[in-house]
Amino acid sequence: MTILQESESLPEEKRKHFIKMIDRGRTESFKFIVMQLVGTSVDKLQKQQPKKHFTLSTTIKLSLQTLEGIKDLHDLGYLHRDIKPQNFSIGLREKANIVYVLDFGISRRYIEKHSKAIRLPRKMVRFLGTIRFASRNCHYSREQCRKDDLESWVYMLIEFTEYASLPWSKIIDRDLVCKEKERLFAGIYTKHIASLPEEIHKILKYINELNFQNTPDYEYIMMMLKRVAARKHASISAKFDWEESEVSHNSISSHGTMVKY
């Protein structure tokens, strides 16, 4: 709740990816909060697509909006530490074109509240998050930083291009998953990942080179994504794949086309 409370003080353009807290209070029996209702998760939306594929336009738009949300969270002084498609949802009705970042249950402040200095890393941190999207530092029980949220984000980006395309998507052993992630950042690509635009490979390389103290250049990553869109003639002003479909509180069915990357 603290993150949502703090986000209310942000300028409008910096809080558009956070849901609104409508009210909060307590009774004799429990505390409660009332939050803005959102729609379907990005994960479920992708599973509803033909062959579980997003169009390139939707892939780029989703990647840009989720990255904006992560940047805004970082600017607020927090790490998410569980970036994955299930933790992003679209808005309802007229806000169906906005992606919201959700679930701050294991988020952590990475800067001191008053001095704004980066907190010193702890010697060991237990594994947190989701194996499929967790960063390598999480596997190694290291303190996470902004780089780690971006690493999880780029895994998500790869999944947007083709569902379950991460080389470790069907592996459950954490050590083996970590080895596959190291192979990815060493440039040992599967056929699908090798076929992705060179800009995606540059993003992988850039994220890999970040360290604990670095402030990521989010604008550089966004520029790479927009360059892909321009080069592949994918409109980032087009509607999302699901916006042409009927939207309801209970379900959203959508149609998309498979595209070659």
C-alpha positions in Angstrom: 0.0 0.0 0.0 2.9 2.4 0.7 3.9 2.4 -3.0 0.4 3.2 -4.1 0.2 5.9 -1.5 3.5 7.4 -2.6 2.6 7.2 -6.3 -0.4 9.5 -5.6 2.1 12.4 -5.1 3.7 11.9 -8.5 2.9 14.0 -11.5 0.1 12.6 -13.6 2.4 11.3 -16.4 4.5 9.5 -13.8 1.6 7.6 -12.2 -0.4 6.4 -15.2 0.9 2.9 -14.8 -0.1 2.6 -11.1 -3.7 1.8 -10.1 -5.5 4.4 -8.0 -6.2 3.8 -4.3 -9.8 4.9 -3.9 -10.1 4.6 -0.2 -8.7 2.9 2.9 -9.7 2.5 6.5 -10.4 0.0 9.2 -13.3 -1.6 11.1 -13.2 -3.3 14.5 -12.3 -6.5 12.7 -10.1 -5.7 9.8 -8.3 -3.0 7.7 -9.4 -2.5 4.1 -8.3 -0.7 1.0 -10.4 0.0 -2.1 -8.4 0.1 -5.4 -9.2 0.8 -9.0 -10.4 -2.2 -10.8 -8.3 -3.4 -13.8 -8.8 -5.9 -16.5 -7.1 -9.0 -17.8 -3.4 -9.8 -17.1 -1.0 -9.6 -20.0 -0.2 -13.3 -19.5 -3.8 -14.3 -20.0 -4.2 -11.9 -23.0 -1.3 -13.6 -24.7 -2.7 -17.1 -24.1 -5.9 -15.9 -25.7 -4.1 -15.0 -29.0 -4.0 -17.3 -32.0 -1.0 -19.5 -31.3 -0.3 -17.4 -28.3 1.4 -14.7 -30.4 1.2 -11.0 -30.2 1.6 -8.9 -33.3 4.9 -6.9 -33.5 3.0 -3.7 -32.9 1.5 -5.0 -29.7 4.8 -6.5 -28.6 6.6 -3.2 -28.9 3.8 -1.2 -27.3 3.6 -3.7 -24.4 7.4 -3.5 -23.9 7.4 0.2 -23.9 4.5 0.6 -21.4 5.8 -2.1 -19.0 9.3 -0.5 -19.2 7.7 2.9 -18.4 6.0 1.4 -15.4 9.2 -0.1 -14.1 11.1 3.2 -14.6 8.4 5.1 -12.7 8.6 2.6 -9.8 12.4 2.9 -9.8 12.1 6.7 -9.8 9.8 6.3 -6.7 12.7 4.5 -5.0 11.5 0.9 -5.2 12.5 -2.3 -7.0 9.6 -4.6 -8.0 11.6 -7.9 -7.8 8.8 -10.0 -9.5 8.5 -8.7 -13.0 6.5 -11.1 -15.1 3.5 -10.9 -17.5 1.1 -12.0 -14.7 1.9 -8.8 -12.8 0.8 -6.4 -15.6 -2.8 -5.9 -16.5 -4.7 -3.6 -18.8 -7.3 -1.1 -17.8 -11.0 -1.4 -18.4 -13.1 0.2 -21.1 -11.6 3.5 -22.2 -8.4 2.6 -20.4 -7.9 -0.7 -22.2 -4.9 0.8 -23.9 -3.1 1.4 -20.6 -0.9 -1.2 -18.9 -0.7 -1.2 -15.1 2.1 -2.6 -13.0 0.7 -4.7 -10.1 1.6 -6.8 -7.0 4.2 -5.0 -4.9 4.2 -7.8 -2.3 8.0 -8.4 -2.5 9.0 -4.9 -3.7 11.8 -3.3 -1.7 13.1 0.3 -1.3 16.5 0.4 -2.9 17.4 4.0 -1.8 17.4 5.6 1.6 14.2 7.6 2.1 15.9 10.8 3.2 19.4 10.8 1.8 18.4 9.1 -1.5 21.6 7.2 -1.4 21.5 3.6 -2.7 21.2 1.1 0.2 24.2 -1.1 0.7 23.7 -4.7 -0.5 23.1 -7.4 2.0 25.5 -10.4 2.0 22.8 -12.9 1.1 19.2 -12.7 0.1 16.9 -15.6 -0.2 15.4 -16.5 -3.6 12.4 -14.3 -4.4 10.1 -14.1 -7.4 9.3 -16.5 -10.2 11.9 -19.0 -11.5 11.1 -18.4 -15.2 11.6 -14.6 -15.0 13.9 -14.2 -12.0 17.3 -12.5 -12.6 20.6 -14.3 -12.3 21.4 -12.3 -9.1 18.2 -13.8 -7.6 19.5 -17.3 -8.4 22.8 -16.4 -6.8 21.2 -15.1 -3.6 22.6 -11.6 -4.2 21.0 -8.3 -3.5 18.9 -7.1 -6.4 19.1 -3.7 -8.1 17.5 -1.9 -10.9 19.4 -4.0 -13.4 17.5 -7.1 -12.1 14.1 -5.7 -12.8 15.3 -4.9 -16.4 16.7 -8.4 -16.8 13.3 -9.9 -15.8 11.7 -7.4 -18.2 13.8 -8.5 -21.1 12.8 -12.1 -20.5 9.2 -11.0 -20.6 9.9 -9.1 -23.9 11.3 -12.3 -25.4 8.1 -14.2 -24.3 6.0 -11.5 -25.9 7.5 -12.4 -29.3 6.6 -16.0 -28.9 5.0 -17.7 -25.9 7.3 -20.1 -24.0 10.3 -19.2 -26.2 12.7 -18.8 -23.3 15.1 -21.7 -23.5 14.4 -22.6 -19.8 10.6 -22.2 -20.0 10.0 -26.0 -19.4 12.9 -26.5 -16.9 12.0 -26.6 -13.2 15.5 -27.1 -11.7 16.7 -23.6 -10.6 20.4 -24.3 -11.2 19.7 -25.5 -14.8 17.5 -22.4 -15.4 20.3 -20.1 -14.2 22.8 -21.8 -16.5 20.5 -21.2 -19.5 20.1 -17.6 -18.5 23.9 -17.3 -18.4 24.1 -18.8 -21.9 21.6 -16.2 -23.2 23.7 -13.3 -21.9 26.8 -15.0 -23.3 25.2 -14.7 -26.7 24.4 -18.4 -27.1 21.0 -18.0 -28.7 18.3 -20.4 -29.7 17.1 -20.2 -33.3 14.1 -18.1 -32.3 16.1 -15.6 -30.2 18.9 -15.4 -32.8 16.1 -14.4 -35.3 15.0 -11.4 -33.2 15.9 -7.9 -34.4 19.5 -6.9 -33.6 18.2 -4.1 -31.4 16.9 -6.7 -29.0 20.3 -8.3 -28.9 21.8 -4.8 -28.1 19.3 -4.4 -25.2 20.4 -7.8 -23.8 24.0 -6.7 -24.0 23.3 -3.3 -22.5 21.4 -4.8 -19.5 24.1 -7.4 -18.9 26.8 -4.6 -18.6 24.9 -2.7 -15.9 26.2 -2.9 -12.3 24.6 -2.5 -8.9 25.0 1.3 -8.7 24.2 2.1 -12.3 21.1 4.2 -13.2 19.8 2.4 -16.3 19.4 4.4 -19.5 15.7 3.6 -20.0 15.5 6.1 -22.9 18.2 4.1 -24.8 16.2 0.9 -24.4 13.0 2.7 -25.5 14.9 4.1 -28.5 16.0 0.6 -29.5 12.4 -0.6 -29.3 11.1 2.3 -31.4 13.8 1.6 -33.9 12.6 -1.9 -34.3 9.1 -0.6 -34.8 10.2 1.9 -37.5 12.4 -0.6 -39.3 9.7 -3.3 -39.3 6.9 -0.8 -40.1 5.0 -1.7 -36.9 2.9 1.2 -35.7 3.2 2.1 -32.0 0.1 4.2 -32.3 -2.1 1.3 -33.5 -4.5 -0.4 -31.2 -3.5 -3.3 -29.1 -4.5 -6.7 -30.4 -7.3 -7.1 -27.9 -8.8 -3.6 -28.4 -10.8 -4.7 -31.4 -12.4 -7.4 -29.2 -15.3 -7.1 -26.9 -14.2 -6.2 -23.4 -16.0 -7.3 -20.2 -15.3 -7.5 -16.5 -15.0 -11.3 -16.7 -13.1 -12.0 -19.9 -11.4 -10.4 -23.0 -11.2 -12.4 -26.1 -8.9 -11.1 -28.8 -7.5 -11.8 -32.2 -4.0 -11.2 -33.5 -1.8 -12.3 -36.4 1.5 -14.1 -36.2 4.3 -12.0 -37.5 7.8 -12.9 -38.5 10.5 -11.1 -36.4 
